[in-house]
Amino acid sequence: MKQTLTFNLSTIASTESKIKVDHFDTSVEAFDNGEYLKSFYALLDYVNDEFREKYGNAKGTEFNIPHGSIVVNIKIEDDQLVIHAPFLSLPEKNRIPLLRQIAGLNFNDLDLAQIELKKDRLAFEYSCPLALANPYKIYYILQEICSTGDKYDDEFETKFGAQRVYEPKVTPFDEETLNTVYEVIQLSCKECMDAVKGFEVDRKYGFAWNVLDTTILKVLYYAHPQGQLLNDLNKAVAEMDREDIPLPEVVNFGKSVIARLQGMTKEQLAEDLYFVETFISDKRRSNLKNIQENFENSYNRATQAFESNDYMTCCLMIVYKFYEMYYYNNVQDDVNAVVVRALEKSSAKPWDEAAPILHAAMDNIMEGELDEDDDEEEGEFDMSQMIQGMQQAVQAMQSGGGMVEYMQKVQELQQQLAAGQVGMDEYLQKVQQLAATYMGGGQQQ
């Protein structure tokens, strides 16, 4: 392996959390003052300030909020807060093993909410007086319902033949976008396996592990799979962090995950590639301090490698930490802009060219310097503005029909950049022009 992995911009418009922190303070204050209904409304606004209007009734007493493949129904009646989320219908066969799994979830995964069986249907249930609906508690309950429900409905459907009570409202990737995603995953897997083969020859299993885990995280960042594929890749990430088995065995497991991805057909991928509404995110809302604390050890080691001209180690460590950050966090736009710029500029570059770019980006994050460098040449584009424009363009295209052509053109530009056919400045200029072209909300006629 003589160069960095190819970078591909995420298929979602923004990595930033929709949480509004000020609303949570309002919720807590209202609860402490005995204004329980106001407290609950502010809690919903904290999660997403569009949900009350979008999913609530006119009286503000009932909310039906989708989260992946479940819907969380919330009612306020007789000063009671009632949460009901339909989960699964029992299959004709395999009922007993499925119910054993449900019992396990109730004892081990769920603390306050419980899964109950009524007339062959399973549903999450929780209720309490509104006066006891502490915002910390209610957020935690909603989070565990969303996380457990959206994860296990796919798994139990696959394993036991259970049927969803609610069919999720999804927007599948269109054919051309699917083709692009398939090609990117194929390229990513090939790059990974070629690199691992070289590292294994030299018995450099630590580097092999790094590239394997980075590639899994990269696929999750880029394609944002849903359904059972998401469950499988999440399990793979956990398995790759095991320390109770020899590293070569972990590497072999990682290779099997990449081989499975590489062997999937477009039709198989398409089953788990779609856009879907979520209620409570399974990722943390990022903040700069937490990112800096998480980066600190890796930054120090990467700096030592950089200063000793060990550019490969420097690049591998930093790229891994960047993708790991996206895996665990909804990353704020200013940090995202710094990282995307560095990954774009260092994409498929030799180690000695990529290392200064990547190290400078991590250094800027550690120093809290998230604006463009003051010494940039006049006329160079502001990456944060470019990303914001692209995010707005993608949002417009999802409703206006220009997604296909936009994604295709951006992918072509990325390939030209990786091949050295265009420079970074020209690439940024053309991407910004594309974002501006499609800003009007749809494909140009």
SULZIRA-V224509 format. One record per backbone hydrogen bond with DSSP energy under -1.0 kcal/mol. NH is the residue of the N-H (numbers start at 1). CO is the residue of the C=O. If there is no record, write none. Layout:
# SULZIRA-V224509
nh=[NH/NH]
co=[CO/CO]
This chain:
# SULZIRA-V224509
nh=[4/11/20/23/24/25/26/27/28/29/30/31/32/33/34/35/36/39/40/41/42/43/44/45/46/47/48/51/54/55/56/57/60/63/64/65/67/68/70/72/73/74/75/76/77/80/81/82/83/84/85/87/89/90/98/99/100/101/102/103/104/105/106/107/108/109/110/114/116/118/121/122/123/124/125/126/128/130/132/133/134/138/139/140/141/142/143/144/145/146/147/148/149/150/151/152/153/155/156/157/158/159/160/161/162/163/165/171/173/178/179/180/181/182/183/184/185/186/187/188/189/190/191/192/193/194/195/196/197/198/199/200/201/202/203/204/205/208/209/210/211/212/213/214/215/216/217/218/219/220/221/222/223/226/230/231/232/233/234/235/236/237/238/239/240/242/250/251/252/253/254/255/256/257/258/259/260/261/262/263/264/269/270/272/273/275/284/286/291/292/293/294/295/296/299/300/301/302/303/304/305/306/307/308/309/310/311/314/315/316/317/318/319/320/321/322/323/324/325/326/327/328/329/330/336/337/338/339/340/341/342/343/344/345/346/348/349/351/353/354/355/358/359/360/361/362/363/364/365/366/367/369/370/376/380/386/387/388/389/390/391/392/393/394/395/396/397/398/400/401/406/407/408/409/410/411/412/413/414/415/416/417/418/419/420/421/427/428/429/430/431/432/433/434/435/436/437/438/441]
co=[349/222/46/20/21/21/22/23/24/25/26/27/28/29/31/30/34/35/36/37/38/39/40/41/42/43/44/48/50/51/52/62/57/74/55/72/70/277/67/65/84/63/82/61/80/77/128/75/126/73/124/122/163/120/94/95/96/97/98/99/100/101/102/103/104/105/105/125/123/121/118/88/116/85/114/83/81/79/129/130/132/134/135/136/137/138/139/140/141/142/143/144/145/146/147/148/149/151/152/153/154/155/156/157/156/89/87/275/273/174/175/176/177/178/179/180/181/182/183/184/185/186/187/188/189/190/191/192/193/194/195/196/197/198/200/199/203/204/205/206/207/208/209/210/211/212/213/214/215/216/217/218/219/272/226/227/228/229/230/231/232/233/234/235/236/239/246/247/248/249/250/251/252/253/254/255/256/257/258/259/261/265/266/269/270/171/328/330/287/288/289/290/291/292/295/296/297/298/299/300/301/302/303/304/306/305/309/310/311/312/313/314/315/316/317/318/319/320/321/322/323/324/325/284/332/333/334/335/336/337/338/339/340/341/342/5/346/2/350/350/351/354/355/356/357/358/359/360/361/362/363/364/368/373/377/382/383/384/385/386/387/388/389/390/391/392/393/394/396/397/402/403/404/405/406/407/408/409/410/411/412/413/414/415/417/416/423/424/425/426/427/428/429/430/431/432/433/434/438]
